[in-house]
């Protein structure tokens, strides 16, 4: 399967590095590379990407607004955000508009192909430092257990694997269940956690320290 990837990054040298990274993978097809998101809806309609790799801070229309526009018009497109260490505020804003994963730019190029694959497969990839941002943000929150959210043991297990960055396919393999069963569990998890996306589910699990020892 070929994954159609489009890039949005205002820094020319970073964008060129991303282009090389994507072009070097046999299962990716680079369909677009842009320095800003001013015409993102027209560009998405033209090149029909499966995955967008989106910089958060861009001139004109920033990544958060760009994600909001794309998800409103093309909800099935997967969007992987790139951020930096001091970009915590924007990471949490992006949760609300539907991005599928958040990775740090620093030293991300070797891992980016797998992040793209995981996001496209239904996962919610978080680079370790971004996961720490969630934990630090919510470190004073009241700790809850999965049972307090009325999660069944299987639902709690699915969510724990999601927090670890595993895709639906990986979770199905780990639990020896079919892909559609994972999706069924996730629908119940969304309802019980009062969230609407994988990233919101991960954020809430981290917020309440559901799986910390």
C-alpha positions as CSV (number, residue, x, y, z in Angstrom):
1,X,0.0,0.0,0.0
2,X,1.3,3.4,-0.9
3,X,0.7,6.3,1.5
4,X,0.3,9.7,-0.2
5,X,2.0,12.3,1.9
6,X,2.0,16.1,1.7
7,X,4.2,18.4,3.8
8,X,3.7,21.8,5.3
9,X,6.8,23.5,6.6
10,X,7.9,27.1,6.2
11,X,11.6,26.5,6.8
12,X,13.2,25.7,3.5
13,X,16.0,23.5,4.8
14,X,13.7,21.6,7.2
15,X,11.2,21.1,4.3
16,X,13.9,19.7,2.0
17,X,15.0,17.3,4.7
18,X,11.4,16.1,5.1
19,X,11.1,15.7,1.4
20,X,14.2,13.5,1.3
21,X,12.9,11.5,4.2
22,X,9.5,10.8,2.6
23,X,11.0,10.3,-0.9
24,X,13.4,7.7,0.5
25,X,10.6,5.3,1.6
26,X,9.1,2.9,-1.0
27,X,5.7,2.9,0.7
28,X,5.3,6.7,0.5
29,X,4.5,9.0,-2.4
30,X,5.3,12.7,-1.9
31,X,2.3,14.4,-3.5
32,X,3.0,18.0,-2.3
33,X,5.4,20.2,-0.3
34,X,4.4,23.7,0.7
35,X,5.9,26.6,2.6
36,X,2.6,27.8,4.0
37,X,-1.1,26.8,4.3
38,X,-2.8,29.8,2.7
39,X,-4.3,27.6,0.0
40,X,-4.4,24.3,1.9
41,X,-8.0,23.3,1.0
42,X,-7.3,23.8,-2.7
43,X,-4.0,21.9,-2.4
44,X,-5.6,19.1,-0.5
45,X,-8.3,18.8,-3.1
46,X,-5.7,18.8,-5.9
47,X,-3.2,16.2,-4.6
48,X,-5.5,14.1,-2.4
49,X,-3.1,13.1,0.4
50,X,-3.6,10.4,2.9
51,X,-1.4,12.0,5.5
52,X,-0.4,15.6,6.1
53,X,2.8,16.4,8.0
54,X,2.1,19.8,9.5
55,X,4.3,22.4,11.1
56,X,2.5,24.2,13.9
57,X,4.1,27.6,13.5
58,X,3.8,29.0,10.0
59,X,3.2,32.5,8.7
60,X,-0.3,33.5,7.7
61,X,-2.4,30.5,8.6
62,X,-0.8,28.5,11.4
63,X,-0.9,24.8,11.7
64,X,-3.7,24.7,14.2
65,X,-6.0,26.7,12.0
66,X,-4.9,24.6,9.0
67,X,-5.8,21.4,10.7
68,X,-9.2,22.8,11.7
69,X,-10.0,23.7,8.1
70,X,-8.8,20.4,6.7
71,X,-10.6,18.2,9.3
72,X,-13.8,20.3,8.7
73,X,-13.8,19.5,5.0
74,X,-11.8,16.3,4.8
75,X,-12.2,14.5,8.1
76,X,-10.6,11.2,6.9
77,X,-7.3,12.8,6.2
78,X,-4.6,11.9,8.8
79,X,-2.6,14.8,10.2
80,X,0.7,14.5,12.0
81,X,1.8,17.6,13.8
82,X,5.5,18.7,14.3
83,X,6.3,20.8,17.3
84,X,9.3,22.0,19.4
85,X,10.0,21.7,23.1
86,X,8.5,25.1,24.0
87,X,5.4,24.6,21.9
88,X,3.3,23.0,24.6
89,X,0.3,25.4,24.3
90,X,-0.2,24.7,20.6
91,X,0.1,20.9,21.1
92,X,-2.8,20.9,23.4
93,X,-4.8,23.2,21.2
94,X,-4.2,20.8,18.3
95,X,-5.9,18.0,20.2
96,X,-9.2,19.8,19.9
97,X,-9.1,20.2,16.1
98,X,-8.3,16.6,15.3
99,X,-4.6,16.0,14.7
100,X,-3.6,12.4,15.0
101,X,-0.1,12.6,16.4
102,X,2.5,15.0,17.8
103,X,6.3,14.7,17.3
104,X,9.2,16.9,18.0
105,X,11.3,18.2,15.1
106,X,14.6,17.6,16.9
107,X,16.1,14.4,15.7
108,X,12.7,13.2,14.3
109,X,13.8,12.4,10.7
110,X,14.9,8.8,11.4
111,X,11.6,8.2,13.2
112,X,9.3,10.2,11.0
113,X,8.5,7.4,8.5
114,X,7.3,5.1,11.3
115,X,5.3,8.0,12.9
116,X,3.6,8.5,9.5
117,X,2.8,4.8,9.2
118,X,1.5,4.5,12.7
119,X,-0.7,7.6,12.3
120,X,-2.1,6.3,9.0
121,X,-2.8,2.9,10.5
122,X,-4.9,4.5,13.2
123,X,-2.4,5.1,16.0
124,X,-1.6,8.3,17.9
125,X,2.2,8.6,17.7
126,X,3.8,10.8,20.4
127,X,7.5,11.3,20.6
128,X,8.7,10.7,24.1
129,X,9.3,14.3,24.9
130,X,5.8,15.2,23.7
131,X,4.4,12.5,26.0
132,X,6.3,14.1,28.8
133,X,4.6,17.5,28.0
134,X,1.2,15.8,28.6
135,X,2.4,14.4,31.9
136,X,3.9,17.6,33.1
137,X,0.9,19.6,32.1
138,X,-1.4,17.3,34.1
139,X,1.0,16.3,36.9
140,X,-1.2,18.0,39.6
141,X,-4.4,16.4,38.3
142,X,-6.4,14.0,40.4
143,X,-5.3,10.4,39.6
144,X,-8.2,8.1,38.6
145,X,-8.4,4.5,37.7
146,X,-9.9,2.9,34.6
147,X,-12.8,1.6,36.7
148,X,-13.8,5.2,37.7
149,X,-14.5,5.8,34.0
150,X,-16.4,2.5,33.9
151,X,-13.9,1.0,31.4
152,X,-14.0,-2.7,31.1
153,X,-10.7,-4.6,31.5
154,X,-10.4,-5.0,27.7
155,X,-11.2,-1.4,27.1
156,X,-8.6,-0.4,29.6
157,X,-6.1,-2.7,28.0
158,X,-6.8,-1.2,24.5
159,X,-6.4,2.3,25.9
160,X,-3.1,1.4,27.7
161,X,-1.6,0.2,24.4
162,X,-2.9,3.4,22.7
163,X,-1.1,5.5,25.3
164,X,2.1,3.6,24.3
165,X,1.7,4.8,20.8
166,X,0.5,1.5,19.2
167,X,-1.8,1.5,16.2
168,X,-5.1,-0.3,16.0
169,X,-3.3,-3.0,13.9
170,X,-0.6,-3.5,16.5
171,X,-3.1,-3.6,19.4
172,X,-5.2,-6.2,17.5
173,X,-2.0,-8.4,17.2
174,X,-1.0,-7.9,20.8
175,X,-4.4,-8.8,22.1
176,X,-5.0,-11.5,19.6
177,X,-8.3,-9.9,18.4
178,X,-9.4,-8.6,15.0
179,X,-9.1,-5.0,13.9
180,X,-12.8,-4.4,14.0
181,X,-12.9,-5.5,17.6
182,X,-10.3,-2.8,18.5
183,X,-12.5,-0.2,16.7
184,X,-15.5,-1.4,18.7
185,X,-13.6,-1.0,22.0
186,X,-12.5,2.5,20.9
187,X,-16.0,3.6,20.3
188,X,-16.9,2.6,23.8
189,X,-13.8,4.3,25.2
190,X,-14.6,7.6,23.4
191,X,-18.1,7.5,24.9
192,X,-17.0,6.7,28.4
193,X,-14.1,9.3,28.4
194,X,-16.3,11.9,26.7
195,X,-13.8,12.4,23.9
196,X,-14.0,12.4,20.1
197,X,-10.5,11.4,19.0
198,X,-7.6,9.1,19.8
199,X,-5.4,12.0,20.8
200,X,-8.0,13.3,23.2
201,X,-8.3,9.7,24.7
202,X,-4.5,9.6,25.1
203,X,-4.5,13.0,26.7
204,X,-7.2,12.2,29.1
205,X,-5.5,8.9,30.1
206,X,-2.3,10.8,30.8
207,X,-4.1,13.7,32.5
208,X,-5.6,11.3,35.1
209,X,-2.5,9.1,35.2
210,X,-4.5,6.0,34.5
211,X,-1.6,3.7,33.7
212,X,1.2,5.1,35.9
213,X,2.6,2.7,38.5
